[in-house]
């Protein structure tokens, strides 16, 4: 069970028929748009409760609540349920909710099979992460699994492990990401551990020409996810299709 806030997230959850425990509305914010949201919830059989503004502000997570929040059930998916994985975007000890949300959005937009969070990463269902996904949390399977479990799964299903590293890796455009791949993005400060890097089949580095030491974790993972998308679209050619 987790809490989603704001009309955009609540609307996206209703559209995807996510299981609601209840919907809570600030009665002072009941404009036409909010009333339409309440009608949609009622038609879906969701219980709705009106709260006074002071009570709503007390229970809301944001500093400037938007007048509606829902308690929903978002169970994590088991790795075993992913029968034909294409691209898995794997967050290894990623701590920032904004980065995590960005990566979930990019996984959704690039057609990834799932997003995998290792146990020491940020909670994919905490309010800040949920808001940062902008609704994509409802569109792509979310898996929470230890790395060794993921490694065994990838070995069994023929999924290559691809480490995203700040320097010294191959150009992603020269790597074969059209095949089933688990794209690993490491911790913002320390990256991937040497042990995890050694266990991977491939190390890639997004080429840079400026003076930045490295890319933001959300940006690096997003670039790799879209590189995999473009290569999948161009699969069958001798040369992988070019990315952005």
C-alpha positions as CSV (number, residue, x, y, z in Angstrom):
1,X,0.0,0.0,0.0
2,X,1.3,3.5,-0.8
3,X,0.0,7.0,-1.2
4,X,-0.2,8.9,-4.5
5,X,-0.9,12.7,-4.5
6,X,-2.2,15.1,-7.1
7,X,-4.8,14.9,-9.9
8,X,-2.3,13.7,-12.5
9,X,-1.1,10.7,-10.6
10,X,-4.6,9.9,-9.3
11,X,-6.0,10.2,-12.8
12,X,-3.3,8.0,-14.3
13,X,-4.0,5.4,-11.6
14,X,-7.7,5.4,-12.3
15,X,-7.0,5.1,-16.1
16,X,-4.8,2.0,-15.4
17,X,-7.4,0.5,-13.1
18,X,-5.0,0.4,-10.1
19,X,-6.6,-1.0,-7.0
20,X,-7.6,1.9,-4.6
21,X,-8.1,1.5,-0.9
22,X,-9.7,5.0,-0.8
23,X,-9.5,8.5,-2.3
24,X,-9.3,11.6,-0.1
25,X,-10.3,15.1,-1.3
26,X,-9.8,18.5,0.2
27,X,-13.4,19.8,0.3
28,X,-12.2,23.4,-0.2
29,X,-10.6,22.4,-3.6
30,X,-13.7,20.9,-5.2
31,X,-13.7,22.6,-8.5
32,X,-15.1,21.2,-11.7
33,X,-11.9,19.2,-12.5
34,X,-11.8,17.7,-9.1
35,X,-15.5,16.8,-9.2
36,X,-14.9,15.0,-12.5
37,X,-12.1,13.0,-10.9
38,X,-14.3,12.1,-8.0
39,X,-17.0,10.9,-10.5
40,X,-14.5,8.8,-12.2
41,X,-13.4,7.3,-8.9
42,X,-17.0,6.6,-7.9
43,X,-17.7,4.9,-11.3
44,X,-14.7,2.6,-10.6
45,X,-16.1,1.7,-7.2
46,X,-13.5,3.7,-5.2
47,X,-14.5,5.0,-1.8
48,X,-14.1,8.8,-1.5
49,X,-13.8,10.8,1.6
50,X,-13.9,14.6,2.0
51,X,-11.5,16.2,4.4
52,X,-11.3,19.7,5.8
53,X,-8.3,21.6,4.5
54,X,-6.4,21.6,7.8
55,X,-6.7,17.8,8.0
56,X,-5.8,17.3,4.4
57,X,-2.6,19.4,4.7
58,X,-1.7,17.4,7.8
59,X,-1.9,14.0,6.1
60,X,-0.4,15.1,2.7
61,X,3.3,14.6,2.0
62,X,3.8,17.7,-0.2
63,X,4.3,21.3,1.1
64,X,1.7,22.6,-1.3
65,X,-1.0,19.8,-1.6
66,X,-3.1,19.7,-4.8
67,X,-6.3,18.7,-3.0
68,X,-6.5,15.0,-3.7
69,X,-4.6,11.8,-2.7
70,X,-5.2,8.1,-2.9
71,X,-4.2,5.1,-1.0
72,X,-3.4,2.4,-3.6
73,X,-1.9,-1.1,-3.9
74,X,1.1,-1.3,-6.1
75,X,2.7,-4.7,-5.6
76,X,6.2,-5.3,-6.9
77,X,6.4,-7.8,-9.8
78,X,8.4,-11.0,-9.3
79,X,11.3,-11.6,-11.7
80,X,9.9,-15.0,-12.6
81,X,6.8,-13.4,-14.1
82,X,8.9,-11.7,-16.8
83,X,8.7,-14.4,-19.4
84,X,10.3,-12.7,-22.5
85,X,12.4,-9.9,-21.2
86,X,13.7,-7.3,-23.7
87,X,15.5,-4.5,-21.9
88,X,15.6,-4.4,-18.1
89,X,16.6,-1.1,-16.5
90,X,18.4,-2.0,-13.3
91,X,18.9,0.6,-10.4
92,X,21.8,-0.6,-8.2
93,X,21.8,1.4,-5.0
94,X,20.4,4.5,-6.7
95,X,19.4,6.8,-3.8
96,X,17.8,9.9,-5.3
97,X,14.0,9.7,-5.9
98,X,14.3,12.1,-8.8
99,X,16.8,9.9,-10.6
100,X,14.6,6.8,-9.9
101,X,11.5,8.6,-11.2
102,X,13.4,9.7,-14.3
103,X,14.6,6.2,-15.0
104,X,11.1,4.7,-14.6
105,X,9.7,7.3,-17.0
106,X,12.5,6.5,-19.5
107,X,11.9,2.8,-19.1
108,X,8.2,3.3,-19.9
109,X,8.9,5.6,-22.9
110,X,11.6,3.3,-24.3
111,X,9.5,0.1,-24.1
112,X,11.6,-1.6,-21.4
113,X,10.2,-4.8,-20.0
114,X,10.7,-3.8,-16.4
115,X,12.6,-1.6,-13.9
116,X,14.5,-3.6,-11.3
117,X,15.4,-1.9,-8.0
118,X,18.1,-3.6,-5.8
119,X,17.1,-3.6,-2.1
120,X,19.4,-0.7,-1.1
121,X,18.0,1.6,-3.7
122,X,15.4,4.2,-2.9
123,X,11.9,2.8,-2.3
124,X,10.2,2.9,-5.7
125,X,6.8,3.5,-4.0
126,X,7.7,6.4,-1.7
127,X,5.8,9.6,-2.5
128,X,8.7,11.5,-4.0
129,X,9.7,8.7,-6.3
130,X,6.0,8.2,-7.4
131,X,5.7,11.9,-8.2
132,X,8.9,11.9,-10.2
133,X,7.6,9.0,-12.4
134,X,4.7,11.3,-13.6
135,X,2.4,8.3,-13.9
136,X,4.8,5.9,-15.6
137,X,4.9,3.8,-12.4
138,X,1.6,2.4,-13.5
139,X,2.8,1.5,-17.0
140,X,5.9,-0.5,-16.5
141,X,6.5,-3.5,-14.2
142,X,8.5,-2.7,-11.0
143,X,10.7,-5.5,-9.6
144,X,12.6,-5.4,-6.3
145,X,15.3,-8.1,-6.2
146,X,18.8,-8.6,-4.9
147,X,21.6,-8.5,-7.5
148,X,22.5,-12.2,-7.1
149,X,18.8,-13.1,-7.8
150,X,18.9,-10.9,-10.9
151,X,22.2,-12.4,-12.0
152,X,20.8,-15.9,-11.8
153,X,17.6,-14.9,-13.7
154,X,19.7,-13.3,-16.5
155,X,21.9,-16.3,-16.8
156,X,18.9,-18.6,-17.1
157,X,17.1,-16.4,-19.6
158,X,20.0,-15.5,-21.8
159,X,20.0,-11.8,-20.7
160,X,23.3,-10.0,-20.9
161,X,24.4,-7.9,-18.0
162,X,25.5,-4.4,-19.1
163,X,27.4,-2.2,-16.7
164,X,27.1,1.6,-17.1
165,X,30.4,3.1,-16.0
166,X,31.7,6.6,-16.0
167,X,34.8,5.9,-18.0
168,X,36.6,3.1,-19.8
169,X,33.7,1.2,-21.2
170,X,32.7,0.6,-24.8
171,X,30.6,3.2,-26.8
172,X,27.0,2.0,-26.4
173,X,26.4,2.6,-30.1
174,X,29.1,-0.1,-30.8
175,X,27.6,-2.6,-28.3
176,X,24.8,-5.0,-29.2
177,X,21.9,-3.8,-27.1
178,X,19.3,-5.2,-29.5
179,X,19.5,-8.5,-27.7
180,X,17.9,-9.0,-24.3
181,X,19.9,-6.8,-21.9
182,X,19.9,-5.7,-18.3
183,X,21.2,-2.2,-18.2
184,X,22.8,-1.5,-14.8
185,X,22.9,2.1,-13.4
186,X,24.9,2.5,-10.2
187,X,24.9,4.7,-7.1
188,X,25.1,8.4,-7.8
189,X,28.3,8.8,-5.7
190,X,30.1,5.5,-6.0
191,X,28.7,3.9,-9.2
192,X,28.7,0.1,-9.5
193,X,30.9,-1.9,-7.1
194,X,33.9,-3.7,-8.7
195,X,32.3,-7.0,-7.9
196,X,29.2,-6.2,-9.9
197,X,31.2,-4.8,-12.7
198,X,33.3,-8.0,-13.0
199,X,30.1,-10.1,-13.1
200,X,28.8,-8.2,-16.1
201,X,29.2,-9.3,-19.7
202,X,29.8,-5.8,-21.0
203,X,30.8,-2.3,-19.8
204,X,29.6,0.8,-21.6
205,X,30.4,4.5,-21.2
206,X,28.3,7.2,-22.8
207,X,30.9,9.3,-24.8
208,X,31.4,12.9,-23.6
209,X,33.4,15.8,-25.1
210,X,32.9,18.4,-22.4
211,X,34.6,18.8,-19.0
212,X,31.9,17.1,-16.9
213,X,33.3,14.2,-14.8
214,X,30.2,12.1,-15.4
215,X,26.6,12.1,-16.3
216,X,23.7,12.2,-13.9
217,X,22.4,8.6,-13.2
218,X,19.0,9.4,-14.5
219,X,20.4,10.8,-17.8
220,X,22.9,8.0,-18.3
221,X,20.4,5.3,-17.8
222,X,17.9,7.0,-20.0
223,X,20.4,7.3,-22.8
224,X,21.1,3.6,-22.6
225,X,17.4,2.7,-22.5
226,X,16.8,4.6,-25.7
227,X,19.9,3.3,-27.4
228,X,18.5,-0.2,-26.7
229,X,15.2,0.9,-28.2
230,X,16.7,2.2,-31.4
231,X,18.9,-0.9,-31.8
232,X,15.9,-3.2,-31.3
233,X,14.1,-1.3,-34.1
234,X,17.1,-1.7,-36.4
235,X,17.7,-5.3,-35.5
236,X,18.5,-7.5,-38.4
237,X,20.9,-5.1,-40.0
238,X,24.6,-5.7,-40.0
239,X,25.3,-2.3,-38.3
240,X,23.1,-1.3,-35.3
241,X,20.8,1.5,-36.0
242,X,22.1,4.9,-34.8
243,X,20.7,6.5,-31.6
244,X,19.8,10.1,-31.0
